[in-house]
Amino acid sequence: MIQRIKNNAFARNSAILFAGSMVGNVLNYAFHLIAGRMISVQVYGEVESLVSLMNIISVPAMTLAMVATKYAAHCKADDDKSGSYEILKYLNKKVFTYGLPIFLLALFTSPMISHFLNIKSSVPLVIIWISMFFSFLVAVNSGMLNGWQKFKDVSMLGIWGTVAKLISMIVLVKLSFGLNGIVGSFMLGAVASYIASLGMLKFLTHEKEECGHDKHENLVDYASMKKYIVPVFFGSLAISMMGNIDMVIAKHNLDALTAGQYGALTIVAKIIFFATGVIGSVLFSMSAGDHHKKSNSRKVLKNASMLMAVVCLAAIGVYAIIPGQILALLFGNKYASVASYLVWFAIMVTFYSFVNMLYSYLLSVNKTGISYLLLVISMIALISLLFFGTSIKAIVGIISIAQIAAILAGLFLLFDNPRIIKT
């Protein structure tokens, strides 16, 4: 078995990133679980709604990461480190050009968003905006590392940022900073990740110093990159909404106690997504490189689908058999009354995991039409949630239907365009 993994590039890279991601995920869950035990159910609902909001507004960061990964993968296929350095400089420049004005604009929206989420203070929102700016810089750097298939570095980067976030959260909450301390730890984690990523990218900066000039500058296809950014942005927005808007609407529509319960169920169920998210990351990087070299990408897609199915089905089985024990182990007895919902949350997250995988693959082979289909589906889901998402059952049902529709849309594009898996 070990030898088969070593001989299979997809399995090998997935194993590396999976191992690192699992360590990071364990630490991330320690973060949420420790926070859940240190604060009340009502405040936990505020925390999880803000975390979901962060995931949605991190769409530009997700876009930057995917663009950096795709074009860095092209450079890796051509063994062009200098070209990657030029892409790195270009994307960082765009972060400061557009990121700073967006950050200033976001500050003015803080009171309105706080009111929508039924949170009394705007300070947590201000801290989140600062965190988001640093996350843009981290996204560019981690995307470059992914594109060059530096999966060990990517794993270590995630672990380091999570450790910094976890330690700072415990200290700040112990010092009675409460909600502000928890969101402040996200900012400190992002800063720590950015500093670490600079060291990991030295292999590109060293190459630049050796070259001593911009001989590759004009070979980078910036026109193609600019065209690619738009659909990736809208697709990332759609994916982020599908995975997080339910928690935001839950905080808006439900009472504080029920919203806190919804947040706990979401966190436990998303273990499935975090465990399988590496599959989409490896798939995107490897299939983008194969597509650039005009190689067959059918095998890597098949491996990803099979691995995804095995992990998700096993998780659903566990959540169906012992939901109460899982919640009690992670959160104590605070959420025992909603344990029966856990299996449905697991199914919902499984759908989301498959949507994310299909989206990653189709984008890697330039089938960007999926972005606009997902955006339409996610907007319909948002409107439906605002009007009809007045209970846990209703919210889970609406999101699950939207994700099934998204999977069907992805499969339609996949099988309606056989060249996707033959090129």
C-alpha beads as a LAMMPS data file, in Angstrom:
LAMMPS data file: protein, C-alpha beads

423 atoms
422 bonds

1 atom types
1 bond types

-500.0 500.0 xlo xhi
-500.0 500.0 ylo yhi
-500.0 500.0 zlo zhi

Masses

1 110.0

Atoms # bond

1 1 1 0.000 0.000 0.000
2 1 1 2.779 2.423 0.951
3 1 1 4.603 1.636 -2.291
4 1 1 1.445 2.266 -4.335
5 1 1 1.073 5.685 -2.698
6 1 1 4.701 6.509 -3.463
7 1 1 4.234 5.555 -7.119
8 1 1 1.006 7.552 -7.532
9 1 1 1.762 11.289 -7.718
10 1 1 -1.779 12.306 -6.806
11 1 1 -1.927 9.931 -3.850
12 1 1 1.548 10.976 -2.686
13 1 1 0.808 14.691 -2.833
14 1 1 -2.609 14.169 -1.256
15 1 1 -1.031 12.178 1.585
16 1 1 1.504 14.938 2.265
17 1 1 -1.056 17.721 2.238
18 1 1 -3.608 15.558 4.046
19 1 1 -1.190 14.847 6.902
20 1 1 -0.333 18.509 7.326
21 1 1 -3.936 19.595 6.923
22 1 1 -5.147 17.081 9.477
23 1 1 -2.710 18.469 12.037
24 1 1 -3.912 21.965 11.174
25 1 1 -7.538 20.843 11.302
26 1 1 -7.076 19.226 14.704
27 1 1 -5.593 22.485 15.972
28 1 1 -8.409 24.445 14.318
29 1 1 -10.973 22.263 15.980
30 1 1 -9.145 22.619 19.269
31 1 1 -9.530 26.363 18.735
32 1 1 -13.300 26.142 18.204
33 1 1 -13.866 23.563 20.917
34 1 1 -11.804 25.381 23.535
35 1 1 -13.589 28.609 22.646
36 1 1 -16.927 26.787 22.863
37 1 1 -16.129 25.632 26.386
38 1 1 -14.766 29.006 27.526
39 1 1 -17.721 31.124 26.391
40 1 1 -21.521 30.906 26.507
41 1 1 -23.673 29.329 23.788
42 1 1 -24.933 32.786 22.806
43 1 1 -21.435 34.262 22.388
44 1 1 -20.380 31.109 20.514
45 1 1 -23.123 31.858 18.003
46 1 1 -21.609 35.327 17.531
47 1 1 -18.160 33.816 17.029
48 1 1 -19.309 31.302 14.416
49 1 1 -21.372 33.883 12.530
50 1 1 -18.292 36.123 12.336
51 1 1 -16.141 33.181 11.235
52 1 1 -18.655 32.427 8.469
53 1 1 -18.644 36.095 7.503
54 1 1 -14.850 36.004 7.347
55 1 1 -15.029 33.019 5.018
56 1 1 -17.404 34.855 2.711
57 1 1 -15.468 38.112 2.591
58 1 1 -12.234 36.187 2.039
59 1 1 -13.390 35.573 -1.548
60 1 1 -10.733 37.936 -2.975
61 1 1 -8.125 35.954 -1.045
62 1 1 -9.488 32.674 -2.414
63 1 1 -9.406 34.169 -5.896
64 1 1 -5.811 35.291 -5.514
65 1 1 -4.801 31.867 -4.196
66 1 1 -6.385 30.013 -7.119
67 1 1 -4.947 32.397 -9.714
68 1 1 -1.495 32.190 -8.126
69 1 1 -1.720 28.396 -7.998
70 1 1 -2.789 28.012 -11.622
71 1 1 -0.125 30.285 -13.106
72 1 1 2.597 29.092 -10.759
73 1 1 1.706 25.545 -11.879
74 1 1 2.290 26.656 -15.459
75 1 1 5.674 28.046 -14.454
76 1 1 6.552 24.817 -12.663
77 1 1 5.635 22.839 -15.790
78 1 1 8.122 25.040 -17.691
79 1 1 10.635 25.152 -14.777
80 1 1 10.357 28.955 -14.846
81 1 1 11.080 30.317 -11.359
82 1 1 11.768 33.807 -12.633
83 1 1 8.341 33.916 -14.258
84 1 1 6.796 32.909 -10.943
85 1 1 8.651 35.718 -9.218
86 1 1 7.147 38.208 -11.667
87 1 1 3.665 36.816 -10.987
88 1 1 4.305 37.112 -7.242
89 1 1 5.287 40.778 -7.585
90 1 1 2.306 41.505 -9.847
91 1 1 -0.268 39.970 -7.494
92 1 1 1.207 41.612 -4.391
93 1 1 1.043 44.969 -6.126
94 1 1 -2.638 44.392 -6.905
95 1 1 -3.324 43.549 -3.255
96 1 1 -2.086 46.959 -2.147
97 1 1 -3.644 48.819 -5.081
98 1 1 -7.149 47.456 -4.541
99 1 1 -6.968 46.025 -1.023
100 1 1 -6.339 49.241 0.880
101 1 1 -9.310 51.171 -0.589
102 1 1 -11.577 48.149 0.027
103 1 1 -10.315 47.958 3.608
104 1 1 -11.137 51.632 4.231
105 1 1 -14.574 51.216 2.673
106 1 1 -15.229 48.137 4.819
107 1 1 -14.615 50.125 8.001
108 1 1 -17.665 52.264 7.259
109 1 1 -19.883 49.187 6.846
110 1 1 -19.015 47.756 10.278
111 1 1 -21.981 49.270 12.206
112 1 1 -24.496 48.028 9.627
113 1 1 -23.105 44.486 9.581
114 1 1 -22.974 44.369 13.376
115 1 1 -26.642 45.364 13.477
116 1 1 -27.589 42.685 10.913
117 1 1 -25.842 40.002 12.990
118 1 1 -27.339 41.305 16.247
119 1 1 -23.866 42.038 17.670
120 1 1 -23.694 45.124 19.877
121 1 1 -20.122 46.303 19.145
122 1 1 -18.443 47.097 15.818
123 1 1 -14.935 46.444 17.179
124 1 1 -14.920 42.733 16.169
125 1 1 -15.711 43.739 12.592
126 1 1 -12.829 46.229 12.488
127 1 1 -10.440 43.513 13.680
128 1 1 -11.776 41.170 11.004
129 1 1 -11.099 43.713 8.238
130 1 1 -7.458 43.954 9.363
131 1 1 -7.206 40.160 9.374
132 1 1 -8.633 40.015 5.866
133 1 1 -6.011 42.358 4.465
134 1 1 -3.203 40.145 5.747
135 1 1 -5.035 37.066 4.483
136 1 1 -4.823 38.478 0.932
137 1 1 -1.036 38.567 1.187
138 1 1 -0.935 35.060 2.667
139 1 1 -3.209 33.795 -0.130
140 1 1 -0.823 34.961 -2.845
141 1 1 2.166 33.333 -1.156
142 1 1 0.413 30.053 -0.366
143 1 1 -0.970 29.919 -3.915
144 1 1 2.557 30.188 -5.311
145 1 1 3.683 27.363 -3.025
146 1 1 0.737 25.214 -4.111
147 1 1 1.454 25.848 -7.775
148 1 1 5.027 24.646 -7.306
149 1 1 3.619 21.643 -5.406
150 1 1 5.471 22.606 -2.230
151 1 1 2.836 20.784 -0.246
152 1 1 5.042 20.256 2.792
153 1 1 5.582 24.008 3.050
154 1 1 1.874 24.682 2.566
155 1 1 1.082 22.227 5.360
156 1 1 3.622 23.771 7.716
157 1 1 2.319 27.245 6.926
158 1 1 -1.199 26.242 7.897
159 1 1 -0.021 24.582 11.098
160 1 1 2.083 27.561 12.152
161 1 1 -0.735 30.065 11.602
162 1 1 -3.204 27.902 13.503
163 1 1 -0.847 27.429 16.464
164 1 1 -0.371 31.198 16.681
165 1 1 -4.144 31.705 16.501
166 1 1 -4.898 29.063 19.142
167 1 1 -2.357 30.287 21.695
168 1 1 -3.308 33.938 21.276
169 1 1 -7.026 33.074 21.582
170 1 1 -6.538 31.286 24.905
171 1 1 -4.442 34.134 26.291
172 1 1 -6.810 36.874 25.119
173 1 1 -9.956 35.139 26.383
174 1 1 -8.267 34.444 29.727
175 1 1 -7.532 38.177 29.882
176 1 1 -11.303 38.768 29.531
177 1 1 -11.260 40.177 25.995
178 1 1 -14.130 37.816 25.083
179 1 1 -15.387 38.094 21.511
180 1 1 -12.776 40.739 20.641
181 1 1 -10.024 38.435 21.865
182 1 1 -11.250 35.536 19.736
183 1 1 -11.426 37.533 16.505
184 1 1 -8.144 39.253 17.435
185 1 1 -6.468 35.853 17.437
186 1 1 -7.424 35.447 13.771
187 1 1 -5.534 38.636 12.996
188 1 1 -2.439 37.488 14.893
189 1 1 -2.566 34.111 13.146
190 1 1 -2.723 35.793 9.725
191 1 1 0.284 37.991 10.539
192 1 1 2.269 34.965 11.733
193 1 1 1.394 33.048 8.531
194 1 1 2.470 35.924 6.313
195 1 1 5.858 36.232 7.992
196 1 1 6.448 32.470 7.682
197 1 1 5.403 32.400 4.015
198 1 1 8.044 34.969 3.088
199 1 1 10.761 32.563 4.186
200 1 1 9.199 29.670 2.271
201 1 1 9.276 31.633 -0.991
202 1 1 13.011 32.279 -0.868
203 1 1 13.541 29.729 -3.642
204 1 1 11.880 32.232 -6.000
205 1 1 13.652 35.334 -4.710
206 1 1 17.024 33.574 -4.859
207 1 1 16.362 32.690 -8.473
208 1 1 15.627 36.345 -9.176
209 1 1 18.888 37.449 -7.575
210 1 1 20.841 34.955 -9.672
211 1 1 19.185 36.089 -12.892
212 1 1 19.797 39.748 -12.119
213 1 1 17.279 41.012 -14.651
214 1 1 13.688 40.658 -15.843
215 1 1 14.281 38.324 -18.755
216 1 1 10.985 36.513 -18.156
217 1 1 8.875 39.553 -17.395
218 1 1 7.338 39.807 -20.846
219 1 1 6.645 36.069 -21.059
220 1 1 4.043 36.118 -18.286
221 1 1 0.576 36.148 -19.889
222 1 1 -1.001 38.910 -17.816
223 1 1 -3.862 39.369 -20.293
224 1 1 -4.891 35.739 -19.786
225 1 1 -4.519 36.132 -16.024
226 1 1 -6.788 39.190 -15.920
227 1 1 -9.480 37.362 -17.900
228 1 1 -9.210 34.380 -15.565
229 1 1 -9.513 36.445 -12.358
230 1 1 -13.114 37.564 -12.997
231 1 1 -14.770 34.119 -13.224
232 1 1 -12.589 32.817 -10.394
233 1 1 -13.770 35.689 -8.202
234 1 1 -17.445 35.028 -8.892
235 1 1 -16.976 31.283 -8.541
236 1 1 -15.139 31.681 -5.252
237 1 1 -17.882 34.000 -4.034
238 1 1 -20.489 31.379 -4.907
239 1 1 -18.552 28.542 -3.255
240 1 1 -17.970 30.619 -0.139
241 1 1 -21.643 31.580 0.085
242 1 1 -22.745 27.954 -0.238
243 1 1 -20.477 26.932 2.606
244 1 1 -21.035 29.835 4.988
245 1 1 -24.138 31.884 4.294
246 1 1 -26.294 29.440 6.258
247 1 1 -24.514 30.334 9.508
248 1 1 -24.818 34.064 8.815
249 1 1 -28.554 33.762 8.128
250 1 1 -28.969 31.505 11.162
251 1 1 -27.534 34.270 13.350
252 1 1 -29.893 36.776 11.724
253 1 1 -33.096 34.687 11.642
254 1 1 -32.842 32.443 14.701
255 1 1 -32.740 33.290 18.384
256 1 1 -29.335 33.484 20.072
257 1 1 -29.518 30.012 21.641
258 1 1 -30.594 28.222 18.450
259 1 1 -27.978 30.093 16.414
260 1 1 -25.317 28.904 18.859
261 1 1 -26.559 25.320 18.471
262 1 1 -26.484 25.681 14.691
263 1 1 -22.905 26.917 14.923
264 1 1 -21.810 23.883 16.941
265 1 1 -23.464 21.449 14.512
266 1 1 -21.823 23.223 11.583
267 1 1 -18.368 23.074 13.128
268 1 1 -18.624 19.345 13.867
269 1 1 -20.003 18.503 10.403
270 1 1 -17.337 20.557 8.649
271 1 1 -14.738 18.102 9.856
272 1 1 -15.708 16.291 6.647
273 1 1 -14.948 19.304 4.478
274 1 1 -11.651 20.081 6.172
275 1 1 -10.605 16.434 5.903
276 1 1 -11.381 16.338 2.169
277 1 1 -10.463 19.918 1.229
278 1 1 -6.909 18.845 0.456
279 1 1 -8.269 16.648 -2.326
280 1 1 -9.531 19.694 -4.209
281 1 1 -6.270 21.588 -3.604
282 1 1 -4.084 18.787 -4.953
283 1 1 -6.501 18.154 -7.817
284 1 1 -6.456 21.811 -8.864
285 1 1 -2.661 22.088 -8.818
286 1 1 -1.964 18.810 -10.632
287 1 1 -4.734 19.067 -13.235
288 1 1 -3.758 22.698 -14.018
289 1 1 -0.210 21.538 -14.715
290 1 1 -1.453 18.596 -16.809
291 1 1 -3.805 20.848 -18.778
292 1 1 -0.981 23.303 -19.491
293 1 1 1.161 20.432 -20.828
294 1 1 -1.892 19.046 -22.703
295 1 1 -1.670 15.814 -20.712
296 1 1 -4.534 13.504 -19.751
297 1 1 -6.216 14.600 -16.509
298 1 1 -8.794 11.784 -16.328
299 1 1 -6.833 9.681 -13.862
300 1 1 -6.281 12.468 -11.334
301 1 1 -10.010 13.342 -11.400
302 1 1 -10.968 9.683 -10.930
303 1 1 -8.589 9.298 -7.975
304 1 1 -9.954 12.458 -6.362
305 1 1 -13.581 11.370 -6.764
306 1 1 -12.985 7.903 -5.319
307 1 1 -11.063 9.226 -2.326
308 1 1 -13.724 11.862 -1.673
309 1 1 -16.523 9.294 -1.757
310 1 1 -14.797 6.902 0.658
311 1 1 -14.022 9.577 3.265
312 1 1 -17.441 11.257 3.097
313 1 1 -19.480 8.046 3.285
314 1 1 -17.444 6.784 6.244
315 1 1 -17.986 10.087 8.070
316 1 1 -21.734 10.096 7.430
317 1 1 -21.930 6.580 8.851
318 1 1 -20.164 7.603 12.053
319 1 1 -22.322 10.703 12.492
320 1 1 -25.480 8.651 11.977
321 1 1 -24.533 6.025 14.569
322 1 1 -23.128 8.092 17.449
323 1 1 -24.138 11.766 17.012
324 1 1 -24.743 12.372 20.712
325 1 1 -21.400 10.927 21.754
326 1 1 -19.555 13.050 19.174
327 1 1 -21.157 16.291 20.344
328 1 1 -20.635 15.373 23.997
329 1 1 -16.973 14.558 23.375
330 1 1 -16.323 17.843 21.593
331 1 1 -18.575 20.291 23.433
332 1 1 -19.792 18.578 26.568
333 1 1 -23.551 18.397 27.168
334 1 1 -24.389 21.919 25.960
335 1 1 -25.723 20.705 22.610
336 1 1 -27.218 17.277 23.410
337 1 1 -30.742 18.418 22.470
338 1 1 -29.798 18.890 18.789
339 1 1 -27.658 15.759 18.296
340 1 1 -30.229 14.195 15.950
341 1 1 -29.525 16.924 13.381
342 1 1 -25.841 16.029 13.046
343 1 1 -26.202 13.372 10.335
344 1 1 -28.145 15.841 8.152
345 1 1 -25.429 18.418 8.608
346 1 1 -22.901 15.740 7.587
347 1 1 -24.837 15.025 4.382
348 1 1 -25.062 18.757 3.648
349 1 1 -21.300 19.180 4.091
350 1 1 -20.652 16.125 1.900
351 1 1 -22.580 17.754 -0.929
352 1 1 -20.540 20.912 -0.386
353 1 1 -17.271 18.951 -0.527
354 1 1 -18.206 17.487 -3.919
355 1 1 -19.256 20.903 -5.229
356 1 1 -15.870 22.306 -4.213
357 1 1 -14.009 19.422 -5.899
358 1 1 -15.898 19.771 -9.192
359 1 1 -15.445 23.529 -9.133
360 1 1 -11.686 23.183 -8.582
361 1 1 -11.316 20.730 -11.422
362 1 1 -13.364 22.660 -13.961
363 1 1 -11.492 25.882 -13.215
364 1 1 -8.140 24.126 -13.521
365 1 1 -8.995 23.222 -17.124
366 1 1 -10.385 26.691 -17.924
367 1 1 -14.070 25.704 -17.888
368 1 1 -14.987 28.946 -16.151
369 1 1 -18.701 28.778 -16.985
370 1 1 -19.174 26.837 -13.745
371 1 1 -18.519 30.065 -11.813
372 1 1 -21.581 31.831 -13.152
373 1 1 -23.851 28.807 -12.722
374 1 1 -22.777 28.483 -9.086
375 1 1 -23.284 32.201 -8.505
376 1 1 -26.894 32.015 -9.733
377 1 1 -27.577 28.981 -7.535
378 1 1 -26.015 30.593 -4.464
379 1 1 -27.991 33.823 -4.921
380 1 1 -31.253 31.866 -5.168
381 1 1 -30.237 30.000 -1.997
382 1 1 -29.511 33.300 -0.211
383 1 1 -32.901 34.773 -1.085
384 1 1 -34.624 31.546 -0.052
385 1 1 -32.800 31.535 3.282
386 1 1 -33.745 35.129 4.051
387 1 1 -37.437 34.415 3.571
388 1 1 -37.806 30.768 4.543
389 1 1 -34.765 29.899 6.688
390 1 1 -36.567 30.259 10.005
391 1 1 -35.539 26.927 11.560
392 1 1 -32.571 24.549 11.576
393 1 1 -34.441 22.081 9.350
394 1 1 -35.386 24.750 6.830
395 1 1 -31.849 26.132 6.549
396 1 1 -30.271 22.691 6.111
397 1 1 -32.887 21.737 3.516
398 1 1 -32.430 24.877 1.428
399 1 1 -28.628 24.642 1.425
400 1 1 -28.691 20.918 0.589
401 1 1 -30.987 21.476 -2.395
402 1 1 -28.745 24.288 -3.640
403 1 1 -25.673 22.093 -3.413
404 1 1 -27.330 19.213 -5.242
405 1 1 -28.195 21.674 -8.014
406 1 1 -24.564 22.826 -8.049
407 1 1 -23.292 19.246 -8.367
408 1 1 -25.651 18.624 -11.295
409 1 1 -24.430 21.836 -12.960
410 1 1 -20.818 20.721 -12.569
411 1 1 -21.531 17.260 -13.955
412 1 1 -23.373 18.786 -16.906
413 1 1 -20.330 20.873 -17.826
414 1 1 -18.037 17.897 -17.286
415 1 1 -19.904 15.418 -19.479
416 1 1 -21.198 17.943 -21.989
417 1 1 -17.580 18.816 -22.765
418 1 1 -15.722 15.497 -23.182
419 1 1 -12.556 17.378 -24.137
420 1 1 -12.222 18.297 -20.446
421 1 1 -11.082 14.810 -19.599
422 1 1 -9.357 13.998 -22.888
423 1 1 -6.975 16.916 -23.227

Bonds

1 1 1 2
2 1 2 3
3 1 3 4
4 1 4 5
5 1 5 6
6 1 6 7
7 1 7 8
8 1 8 9
9 1 9 10
10 1 10 11
11 1 11 12
12 1 12 13
13 1 13 14
14 1 14 15
15 1 15 16
16 1 16 17
17 1 17 18
18 1 18 19
19 1 19 20
20 1 20 21
21 1 21 22
22 1 22 23
23 1 23 24
24 1 24 25
25 1 25 26
26 1 26 27
27 1 27 28
28 1 28 29
29 1 29 30
30 1 30 31
31 1 31 32
32 1 32 33
33 1 33 34
34 1 34 35
35 1 35 36
36 1 36 37
37 1 37 38
38 1 38 39
39 1 39 40
40 1 40 41
41 1 41 42
42 1 42 43
43 1 43 44
44 1 44 45
45 1 45 46
46 1 46 47
47 1 47 48
48 1 48 49
49 1 49 50
50 1 50 51
51 1 51 52
52 1 52 53
53 1 53 54
54 1 54 55
55 1 55 56
56 1 56 57
57 1 57 58
58 1 58 59
59 1 59 60
60 1 60 61
61 1 61 62
62 1 62 63
63 1 63 64
64 1 64 65
65 1 65 66
66 1 66 67
67 1 67 68
68 1 68 69
69 1 69 70
70 1 70 71
71 1 71 72
72 1 72 73
73 1 73 74
74 1 74 75
75 1 75 76
76 1 76 77
77 1 77 78
78 1 78 79
79 1 79 80
80 1 80 81
81 1 81 82
82 1 82 83
83 1 83 84
84 1 84 85
85 1 85 86
86 1 86 87
87 1 87 88
88 1 88 89
89 1 89 90
90 1 90 91
91 1 91 92
92 1 92 93
93 1 93 94
94 1 94 95
95 1 95 96
96 1 96 97
97 1 97 98
98 1 98 99
99 1 99 100
100 1 100 101
101 1 101 102
102 1 102 103
103 1 103 104
104 1 104 105
105 1 105 106
106 1 106 107
107 1 107 108
108 1 108 109
109 1 109 110
110 1 110 111
111 1 111 112
112 1 112 113
113 1 113 114
114 1 114 115
115 1 115 116
116 1 116 117
117 1 117 118
118 1 118 119
119 1 119 120
120 1 120 121
121 1 121 122
122 1 122 123
123 1 123 124
124 1 124 125
125 1 125 126
126 1 126 127
127 1 127 128
128 1 128 129
129 1 129 130
130 1 130 131
131 1 131 132
132 1 132 133
133 1 133 134
134 1 134 135
135 1 135 136
136 1 136 137
137 1 137 138
138 1 138 139
139 1 139 140
140 1 140 141
141 1 141 142
142 1 142 143
143 1 143 144
144 1 144 145
145 1 145 146
146 1 146 147
147 1 147 148
148 1 148 149
149 1 149 150
150 1 150 151
151 1 151 152
152 1 152 153
153 1 153 154
154 1 154 155
155 1 155 156
156 1 156 157
157 1 157 158
158 1 158 159
159 1 159 160
160 1 160 161
161 1 161 162
162 1 162 163
163 1 163 164
164 1 164 165
165 1 165 166
166 1 166 167
167 1 167 168
168 1 168 169
169 1 169 170
170 1 170 171
171 1 171 172
172 1 172 173
173 1 173 174
174 1 174 175
175 1 175 176
176 1 176 177
177 1 177 178
178 1 178 179
179 1 179 180
180 1 180 181
181 1 181 182
182 1 182 183
183 1 183 184
184 1 184 185
185 1 185 186
186 1 186 187
187 1 187 188
188 1 188 189
189 1 189 190
190 1 190 191
191 1 191 192
192 1 192 193
193 1 193 194
194 1 194 195
195 1 195 196
196 1 196 197
197 1 197 198
198 1 198 199
199 1 199 200
200 1 200 201
201 1 201 202
202 1 202 203
203 1 203 204
204 1 204 205
205 1 205 206
206 1 206 207
207 1 207 208
208 1 208 209
209 1 209 210
210 1 210 211
211 1 211 212
212 1 212 213
213 1 213 214
214 1 214 215
215 1 215 216
216 1 216 217
217 1 217 218
218 1 218 219
219 1 219 220
220 1 220 221
221 1 221 222
222 1 222 223
223 1 223 224
224 1 224 225
225 1 225 226
226 1 226 227
227 1 227 228
228 1 228 229
229 1 229 230
230 1 230 231
231 1 231 232
232 1 232 233
233 1 233 234
234 1 234 235
235 1 235 236
236 1 236 237
237 1 237 238
238 1 238 239
239 1 239 240
240 1 240 241
241 1 241 242
242 1 242 243
243 1 243 244
244 1 244 245
245 1 245 246
246 1 246 247
247 1 247 248
248 1 248 249
249 1 249 250
250 1 250 251
251 1 251 252
252 1 252 253
253 1 253 254
254 1 254 255
255 1 255 256
256 1 256 257
257 1 257 258
258 1 258 259
259 1 259 260
260 1 260 261
261 1 261 262
262 1 262 263
263 1 263 264
264 1 264 265
265 1 265 266
266 1 266 267
267 1 267 268
268 1 268 269
269 1 269 270
270 1 270 271
271 1 271 272
272 1 272 273
273 1 273 274
274 1 274 275
275 1 275 276
276 1 276 277
277 1 277 278
278 1 278 279
279 1 279 280
280 1 280 281
281 1 281 282
282 1 282 283
283 1 283 284
284 1 284 285
285 1 285 286
286 1 286 287
287 1 287 288
288 1 288 289
289 1 289 290
290 1 290 291
291 1 291 292
292 1 292 293
293 1 293 294
294 1 294 295
295 1 295 296
296 1 296 297
297 1 297 298
298 1 298 299
299 1 299 300
300 1 300 301
301 1 301 302
302 1 302 303
303 1 303 304
304 1 304 305
305 1 305 306
306 1 306 307
307 1 307 308
308 1 308 309
309 1 309 310
310 1 310 311
311 1 311 312
312 1 312 313
313 1 313 314
314 1 314 315
315 1 315 316
316 1 316 317
317 1 317 318
318 1 318 319
319 1 319 320
320 1 320 321
321 1 321 322
322 1 322 323
323 1 323 324
324 1 324 325
325 1 325 326
326 1 326 327
327 1 327 328
328 1 328 329
329 1 329 330
330 1 330 331
331 1 331 332
332 1 332 333
333 1 333 334
334 1 334 335
335 1 335 336
336 1 336 337
337 1 337 338
338 1 338 339
339 1 339 340
340 1 340 341
341 1 341 342
342 1 342 343
343 1 343 344
344 1 344 345
345 1 345 346
346 1 346 347
347 1 347 348
348 1 348 349
349 1 349 350
350 1 350 351
351 1 351 352
352 1 352 353
353 1 353 354
354 1 354 355
355 1 355 356
356 1 356 357
357 1 357 358
358 1 358 359
359 1 359 360
360 1 360 361
361 1 361 362
362 1 362 363
363 1 363 364
364 1 364 365
365 1 365 366
366 1 366 367
367 1 367 368
368 1 368 369
369 1 369 370
370 1 370 371
371 1 371 372
372 1 372 373
373 1 373 374
374 1 374 375
375 1 375 376
376 1 376 377
377 1 377 378
378 1 378 379
379 1 379 380
380 1 380 381
381 1 381 382
382 1 382 383
383 1 383 384
384 1 384 385
385 1 385 386
386 1 386 387
387 1 387 388
388 1 388 389
389 1 389 390
390 1 390 391
391 1 391 392
392 1 392 393
393 1 393 394
394 1 394 395
395 1 395 396
396 1 396 397
397 1 397 398
398 1 398 399
399 1 399 400
400 1 400 401
401 1 401 402
402 1 402 403
403 1 403 404
404 1 404 405
405 1 405 406
406 1 406 407
407 1 407 408
408 1 408 409
409 1 409 410
410 1 410 411
411 1 411 412
412 1 412 413
413 1 413 414
414 1 414 415
415 1 415 416
416 1 416 417
417 1 417 418
418 1 418 419
419 1 419 420
420 1 420 421
421 1 421 422
422 1 422 423
